[in-house]
Amino acid sequence: MNDQVMSIAKRELELSYYLDRQPYSAELDGISLTIAKNVFPSCFGITSSFFGNFILQQKPAATALDMGCGSGYFAFLLKKIGCEIVLGVDFNSDAVKCATENSGLNPSLAPIAFIYSDLFDDVPVTKFDIIVFNFNYYPSNGDFGLNDDGGRQILQRFFSQVSAFCDSETRIYIPYSEFVGLDHDPKMICQDFGFTYEIMTTTVNETGEHCIYKIMKQ
């Protein structure tokens, strides 16, 4: 594990370029987005583009959930591949407002519902066919819910709650980067809650290997 890559100071410096620009407009995969103040930038880092390209290659489903939706980027991608009903969820009310307003910029991908919820607390109980969760696994000082545990507590809460919203056919997709460490790795945590994992694809850059897991209920 590379502590320099993982450091909070380095992470904040990388983010500051994007945060100082907010609000700003972006277009990703033909989707028009406004990245509002206090909303995690969808164009930041390798994960968004890597995960976005992966989603575009997946088979559609009847129902899909984008947990931690931010600006709505992944929710729009799920609708773009043909998912019939898509729900975006975030615990940041600024993100929910931002994603909702971005729906107006992408009428061909409407309707998508975006709601405020701390993970699954206020999500109507239903079984989703696809769940995507680009959780905040980098260490940080608390911005956007990130903290110095590398997202371990968020993952533990996610897997303790998600069983009520999936069945044995539900595909849960979660990206991860190896340099964050095994303690925070979804593959190490999901098994404690009765889930299996499969590495679907990987990519490598100067920080190491990045992967996307498919996680399913046993």
C-alpha positions as CSV (number, residue, x, y, z in Angstrom):
1,M,0.0,0.0,0.0
2,N,1.4,3.4,-1.0
3,D,0.8,5.8,1.9
4,Q,1.8,8.8,-0.2
5,V,-0.9,8.0,-2.8
6,M,-3.4,7.4,0.0
7,S,-2.7,10.5,2.1
8,I,-5.5,12.8,3.0
9,A,-3.5,15.8,2.0
10,K,-2.8,14.4,-1.5
11,R,-6.4,13.5,-2.0
12,E,-7.6,17.0,-0.9
13,L,-5.1,18.6,-3.3
14,E,-6.4,16.5,-6.2
15,L,-10.0,17.3,-5.3
16,S,-9.5,21.0,-4.8
17,Y,-9.1,21.7,-8.5
18,Y,-12.6,20.4,-9.2
19,L,-14.2,21.9,-6.0
20,D,-12.8,25.4,-6.7
21,R,-14.6,25.3,-10.1
22,Q,-18.0,24.4,-8.8
23,P,-20.6,24.9,-10.1
24,Y,-19.4,23.8,-13.6
25,S,-20.8,21.9,-16.6
26,A,-19.5,18.7,-18.1
27,E,-20.5,16.2,-20.7
28,L,-19.7,12.5,-20.1
29,D,-20.8,9.8,-22.5
30,G,-23.3,12.1,-24.1
31,I,-24.8,13.0,-20.7
32,S,-25.0,16.7,-19.8
33,L,-24.2,17.4,-16.2
34,T,-24.0,20.4,-13.9
35,I,-21.7,19.6,-11.0
36,A,-23.1,21.9,-8.3
37,K,-21.4,23.1,-5.2
38,N,-20.8,20.4,-2.5
39,V,-21.4,17.6,-5.0
40,F,-18.7,15.0,-5.7
41,P,-17.3,15.7,-9.1
42,S,-18.3,12.9,-11.6
43,C,-15.2,13.6,-13.8
44,F,-12.7,13.2,-10.9
45,G,-10.1,10.4,-11.0
46,I,-10.0,7.1,-12.9
47,T,-12.9,5.4,-11.2
48,S,-15.7,7.4,-12.8
49,S,-14.6,6.8,-16.4
50,F,-13.6,3.2,-15.7
51,F,-16.9,2.4,-14.0
52,G,-18.9,4.4,-16.5
53,N,-17.5,2.5,-19.4
54,F,-18.2,-0.8,-17.6
55,I,-21.8,0.1,-17.0
56,L,-22.3,0.9,-20.6
57,Q,-21.3,-2.7,-21.5
58,Q,-23.8,-4.3,-19.2
59,K,-27.1,-5.9,-20.0
60,P,-30.1,-3.8,-19.0
61,A,-32.6,-4.8,-16.3
62,A,-36.1,-3.9,-15.2
63,T,-35.0,-2.1,-12.0
64,A,-31.7,-0.5,-11.0
65,L,-30.4,1.5,-8.1
66,D,-27.5,4.0,-8.0
67,M,-26.4,4.2,-4.4
68,G,-24.5,7.4,-3.7
69,C,-25.7,9.0,-6.9
70,G,-23.9,12.3,-6.7
71,S,-24.7,14.3,-9.9
72,G,-26.7,11.4,-11.2
73,Y,-24.0,10.3,-13.8
74,F,-24.2,6.5,-13.1
75,A,-28.0,6.6,-12.8
76,F,-28.2,8.2,-16.3
77,L,-25.9,5.5,-17.6
78,L,-28.2,2.8,-16.2
79,K,-31.1,4.4,-18.0
80,K,-29.0,4.8,-21.2
81,I,-28.3,1.0,-21.4
82,G,-32.1,0.4,-21.2
83,C,-32.9,-0.2,-17.5
84,E,-36.6,0.6,-17.2
85,I,-36.9,2.0,-13.6
86,V,-33.8,3.7,-12.1
87,L,-33.6,5.2,-8.6
88,G,-30.7,7.4,-7.5
89,V,-30.0,7.8,-3.8
90,D,-27.7,10.1,-1.8
91,F,-27.3,11.3,1.7
92,N,-26.2,14.7,0.5
93,S,-29.2,16.8,-0.2
94,D,-27.2,19.1,-2.5
95,A,-26.4,16.0,-4.6
96,V,-30.1,15.0,-4.8
97,K,-31.0,18.4,-5.9
98,C,-28.2,18.5,-8.5
99,A,-29.1,15.1,-9.9
100,T,-32.8,16.0,-10.1
101,E,-31.9,19.2,-12.0
102,N,-29.6,17.2,-14.3
103,S,-32.7,15.2,-15.3
104,G,-33.9,18.3,-17.0
105,L,-30.7,18.5,-19.1
106,N,-31.2,14.9,-20.3
107,P,-34.9,14.5,-21.1
108,S,-34.3,11.4,-23.3
109,L,-33.2,9.6,-20.1
110,A,-36.1,10.7,-18.0
111,P,-37.8,9.8,-15.7
112,I,-35.3,9.0,-13.0
113,A,-36.3,9.5,-9.3
114,F,-33.6,10.9,-7.0
115,I,-34.2,10.7,-3.3
116,Y,-32.4,11.6,-0.1
117,S,-31.4,8.6,2.1
118,D,-28.6,7.6,4.4
119,L,-27.8,4.4,2.5
120,F,-31.1,2.4,2.5
121,D,-32.8,4.1,5.5
122,D,-35.4,5.8,3.3
123,V,-35.4,3.6,0.2
124,P,-38.7,1.9,-0.4
125,V,-38.2,-1.8,0.0
126,T,-38.1,-3.5,-3.3
127,K,-35.9,-6.0,-5.1
128,F,-33.5,-4.4,-7.5
129,D,-32.0,-6.2,-10.5
130,I,-28.8,-4.1,-10.6
131,I,-27.3,-2.0,-7.8
132,V,-24.2,0.1,-8.4
133,F,-22.3,1.6,-5.5
134,N,-19.3,3.9,-6.2
135,F,-18.6,4.2,-2.5
136,N,-16.0,6.7,-1.2
137,Y,-13.0,4.5,-0.5
138,Y,-10.3,7.1,-0.4
139,P,-9.3,8.6,3.0
140,S,-10.3,12.1,3.6
141,N,-11.3,14.7,6.2
142,G,-15.0,14.2,6.1
143,D,-15.9,15.9,2.8
144,F,-18.6,13.9,0.9
145,G,-18.8,11.4,3.7
146,L,-15.2,10.3,3.2
147,N,-13.1,9.6,6.3
148,D,-9.8,8.1,7.2
149,D,-11.2,4.5,7.5
150,G,-11.2,4.2,3.7
151,G,-14.9,3.5,3.6
152,R,-14.9,0.4,5.7
153,Q,-17.8,1.5,7.9
154,I,-19.8,2.6,4.9
155,L,-19.4,-0.9,3.3
156,Q,-20.3,-2.7,6.5
157,R,-23.5,-0.7,6.8
158,F,-24.2,-1.2,3.1
159,F,-23.9,-5.0,3.2
160,S,-25.8,-5.2,6.5
161,Q,-28.8,-3.4,4.8
162,V,-28.7,-4.5,1.1
163,S,-30.1,-8.0,1.6
164,A,-33.6,-6.6,1.9
165,F,-33.3,-5.0,-1.5
166,C,-31.8,-7.9,-3.5
167,D,-32.3,-11.5,-4.3
168,S,-30.0,-14.3,-5.6
169,E,-30.1,-12.8,-9.2
170,T,-29.3,-9.2,-8.2
171,R,-26.0,-7.9,-9.7
172,I,-24.2,-5.5,-7.3
173,Y,-21.3,-3.7,-9.0
174,I,-18.7,-1.9,-6.9
175,P,-15.4,-0.4,-8.1
176,Y,-12.2,-0.5,-6.0
177,S,-8.5,0.4,-6.1
178,E,-5.9,-1.9,-4.6
179,F,-3.8,0.8,-3.0
180,V,-6.5,1.5,-0.5
181,G,-5.7,-1.8,1.2
182,L,-7.4,-5.1,2.0
183,D,-9.0,-3.9,5.2
184,H,-11.3,-1.7,3.2
185,D,-11.8,-4.1,0.2
186,P,-15.4,-5.0,-0.7
187,K,-14.3,-8.6,-1.3
188,M,-13.1,-8.9,2.3
189,I,-16.2,-7.4,3.8
190,C,-19.1,-8.7,1.6
191,Q,-18.3,-12.4,2.6
192,D,-19.0,-11.6,6.2
193,F,-22.6,-10.7,5.2
194,G,-23.3,-13.7,3.0
195,F,-22.3,-12.4,-0.4
196,T,-19.9,-13.8,-3.0
197,Y,-17.7,-11.7,-5.3
198,E,-16.2,-11.9,-8.8
199,I,-13.7,-9.6,-10.4
200,M,-15.3,-8.5,-13.7
201,T,-12.5,-6.3,-15.1
202,T,-9.3,-4.5,-14.1
203,T,-7.2,-1.6,-15.3
204,V,-3.9,-0.2,-14.2
205,N,-2.4,3.3,-13.8
206,E,0.4,4.9,-11.9
207,T,-1.4,4.2,-8.6
208,G,-1.8,0.5,-9.2
209,E,-4.6,-1.9,-10.2
210,H,-8.3,-0.9,-10.1
211,C,-11.1,-3.4,-10.4
212,I,-14.8,-3.8,-10.6
213,Y,-16.5,-6.4,-8.5
214,K,-19.8,-8.2,-9.2
215,I,-21.2,-9.1,-5.8
216,M,-24.1,-11.4,-5.4
217,K,-26.2,-12.8,-2.6
218,Q,-25.5,-16.5,-1.7
